[in-house]
Amino acid sequence: MSTPLRETTAVTAPALAPRVPLVRAVAAVTSGQLGRVRVARGPLLFVATVQSVGLVVLLRGIVHHHDVTTAASIVAGSTILVVGFVALNLLAQRLGALRATSALDYYAALPIPAAAVVLGMAASYAAFTFPGAVVTAVVGIAVYGLSFANLWLVVPVVVVAGLALSGVGALFGLAMPRPELATIAGQLGMTAVLFLGIIPPSHLPEVVRGVRDVVPGILAVDGFADALRANPDWLGVLARLVITAGYGVVLLAVASRVFRRAVDR
């Protein structure tokens, strides 16, 4: 008596989705985060802008008309303060909250490189600072009677400063064990940008000047301040912006590694 043959079916594992190239992945994350940031963080950007503009107007009473050096430092420092508020404070809060709730696992499960997540979030928050930074720069130049000739430099300055400060903010949010600590670190970083950026280097002690030069974003402040004065040193301005961009690349690369470690736990 013959035994009926049993029909067997081969079970194949589902194919993994192909990895999305880095540039397209960064663009997708940036686009998605920009929509969320615009809705959730819009009022905070308004607060950051009002805070910086108010600082510019408040300090106008203690700066003499001929003190162009101090005036340029105040305007440049207040402009980058908007970037610091968003890229340091808000980005650190956002990533800290995602890490605490294990929401980073969602991004880790997507077929995109880890660097794309960090770069996309950093880019969305940095781009969000442009309106407030431009408004602060325009008001500051007008209030202090500086030249508008080099106002265009605010665009590359915000780009490189946003790159560097977003790298720091991402590190704070991803490395801190609790979101509260990430928030505190972001606030302290923003305070450092406030004081070290607005006060001219010549008014600071020698020791503080040495520390100031290695704080991410401060060289961008110096470059913008130099451009607002008469006869700027364009080679020095370019060097400061390139160094700041280098800071940003290194910090975001480190933040990407920290992201991978955070989701692998």
C-alpha positions in Angstrom: 0.0 0.0 0.0 1.6 3.2 -1.1 2.0 6.1 1.3 0.7 9.4 0.0 3.3 11.9 -0.5 3.0 15.0 1.8 3.2 18.3 0.1 5.9 20.4 1.7 6.2 24.2 1.3 9.4 26.0 1.8 9.3 28.8 4.2 11.4 31.8 3.2 12.4 34.6 5.5 11.0 38.0 4.5 13.5 40.0 2.6 14.9 43.0 4.4 14.1 46.4 3.0 17.1 47.9 1.1 19.0 50.5 2.9 18.2 54.1 1.8 21.2 56.2 0.7 22.5 58.6 3.3 21.5 61.8 1.5 18.0 60.7 0.8 17.6 59.4 4.3 18.8 62.7 5.8 16.4 64.6 3.6 13.5 62.4 4.6 14.2 62.7 8.3 14.7 66.5 8.0 11.4 67.0 6.2 9.5 64.9 8.7 11.1 66.6 11.7 10.6 70.2 10.3 6.9 69.7 10.2 6.8 68.5 13.8 9.2 71.3 14.9 7.1 74.0 13.2 4.0 72.9 15.1 5.4 71.9 18.5 8.3 74.4 18.8 7.1 77.4 16.9 6.1 79.4 20.1 9.5 78.6 21.6 11.3 80.0 18.6 9.3 83.2 19.0 10.4 83.3 22.7 14.0 82.8 21.7 13.8 85.6 19.1 12.2 88.0 21.5 14.8 87.1 24.1 17.7 87.9 21.8 16.2 91.1 20.4 15.4 92.2 24.0 19.0 91.6 25.0 20.2 93.6 22.0 18.0 96.6 23.0 18.7 96.3 26.7 22.5 96.4 26.2 22.2 99.4 23.9 22.1 101.8 26.8 25.6 100.8 28.0 27.4 100.9 24.7 28.8 104.2 23.4 28.3 105.1 19.7 32.0 104.9 18.9 32.4 101.4 20.6 31.9 99.4 17.4 33.9 96.4 18.8 31.5 95.9 21.7 28.4 96.6 19.5 29.4 94.0 16.9 30.0 91.4 19.6 26.6 92.0 21.1 24.8 91.7 17.8 26.8 88.6 16.7 26.4 86.9 20.0 22.7 87.6 20.3 22.2 86.3 16.7 23.9 83.0 17.6 22.1 82.8 20.9 18.9 82.1 18.9 20.7 79.1 17.3 22.0 78.0 20.7 18.5 78.1 22.2 17.1 75.8 19.6 20.1 73.6 18.7 21.4 73.1 22.2 18.3 73.4 24.4 15.4 72.2 22.4 17.3 69.5 20.4 18.8 68.1 23.7 15.3 68.0 25.2 13.8 66.2 22.2 16.5 63.5 21.9 16.5 63.1 25.7 12.8 62.5 25.7 13.0 60.0 22.8 15.8 58.1 24.5 13.9 57.9 27.8 10.8 56.5 26.2 12.7 54.1 23.9 11.3 55.9 20.9 14.7 55.9 19.3 14.1 52.2 18.6 11.6 53.3 15.9 14.3 55.2 14.0 16.8 52.4 14.6 14.3 49.9 12.9 14.1 52.1 9.7 16.3 51.0 6.8 18.4 54.2 7.1 21.9 54.8 8.5 22.2 55.9 12.1 24.0 59.1 11.0 20.9 60.0 8.9 18.7 60.2 12.0 21.1 62.4 13.9 21.9 64.6 10.9 18.3 64.9 9.9 17.1 66.0 13.4 20.1 68.4 13.8 19.4 69.9 10.3 15.7 70.4 11.1 16.4 72.2 14.3 19.2 74.3 12.9 17.2 75.3 9.8 14.4 76.3 12.2 16.6 79.0 13.7 17.0 81.1 10.5 14.1 83.5 10.8 14.9 84.4 14.4 18.6 84.8 13.7 18.0 87.1 10.7 15.5 89.2 12.7 17.9 89.6 15.6 20.8 90.5 13.3 18.7 93.1 11.4 17.4 94.7 14.6 20.9 94.7 16.2 22.6 96.3 13.2 19.9 99.0 13.0 19.9 99.7 16.8 23.7 100.0 17.0 24.1 101.9 13.7 26.3 99.2 12.1 26.7 98.6 8.4 24.2 96.3 6.6 26.8 95.6 3.9 27.8 92.3 5.3 24.5 91.2 6.6 24.5 88.3 4.0 27.1 86.6 6.1 24.4 85.7 8.7 23.4 82.8 6.4 26.8 80.9 6.4 27.3 81.8 10.1 24.0 80.3 11.1 24.7 77.2 9.0 28.1 76.4 10.6 27.0 77.5 14.1 23.9 75.4 13.8 26.0 72.4 12.6 28.3 72.7 15.6 25.7 73.5 18.3 23.3 70.9 17.0 26.1 68.4 17.4 26.5 69.4 21.0 22.8 69.3 21.6 22.5 65.9 20.0 25.3 64.6 22.3 23.6 66.0 25.4 20.3 64.4 24.5 21.7 61.0 23.5 24.4 60.6 26.2 22.6 61.8 29.3 20.9 59.0 31.2 17.8 61.1 32.0 15.9 63.7 30.0 16.1 66.1 32.9 19.9 66.0 32.8 19.8 66.6 29.0 17.7 69.7 29.6 20.0 71.0 32.2 23.1 70.4 30.0 21.4 72.2 27.1 20.5 75.2 29.4 24.1 75.4 30.6 25.4 75.2 27.1 23.1 78.0 26.0 24.3 80.1 29.0 27.9 79.6 27.9 27.1 80.7 24.4 25.3 83.7 25.9 28.1 85.0 28.0 31.1 84.0 25.9 29.5 85.1 22.7 28.2 88.5 23.7 31.1 89.7 25.8 34.0 90.9 23.6 37.2 88.7 24.1 39.2 91.7 25.1 36.9 92.2 28.2 37.5 88.7 29.4 40.4 87.3 31.6 43.2 85.6 29.7 42.2 82.1 31.1 38.6 82.5 29.9 39.8 83.6 26.5 41.6 80.3 26.0 38.5 78.3 27.0 36.3 80.5 24.8 38.2 79.6 21.7 37.4 75.9 22.0 33.6 76.3 22.7 31.7 75.2 19.6 30.0 78.1 17.9 32.0 80.9 19.4 34.4 81.2 16.5 31.3 81.7 14.2 30.3 84.6 16.6 33.8 86.1 16.2 33.6 85.8 12.4 30.3 87.5 12.2 31.3 90.2 14.7 34.5 90.9 12.6 32.4 91.2 9.4 30.1 93.8 11.1 33.1 96.1 11.9 35.0 98.3 9.4 37.6 96.6 7.3 37.0 93.0 8.3 39.7 90.3 8.0 38.0 88.1 5.5 40.7 85.4 5.6 40.2 85.3 9.4 36.4 85.2 9.0 36.7 82.3 6.5 39.1 80.4 8.8 36.7 80.7 11.7 33.7 79.4 9.7 35.7 76.5 8.4 36.9 75.5 11.8 33.4 75.8 13.2 32.1 73.6 10.4 34.8 71.0 11.3 33.7 71.1 14.9 30.1 70.3 13.7 31.2 67.4 11.5 33.2 65.8 14.3 30.5 66.3 16.9 27.7 64.9 14.7 29.9 61.9 13.9 30.4 61.2 17.6 26.6 61.8 18.2 25.9 59.1 15.5 28.0 56.6 17.4 26.3 57.4 20.7 22.9 57.0 18.9 23.9 53.5 17.8 25.1 52.6 21.3 21.8 53.9 22.8 19.6 51.8 20.6 21.8 48.7 20.9 21.3 48.4 24.7 
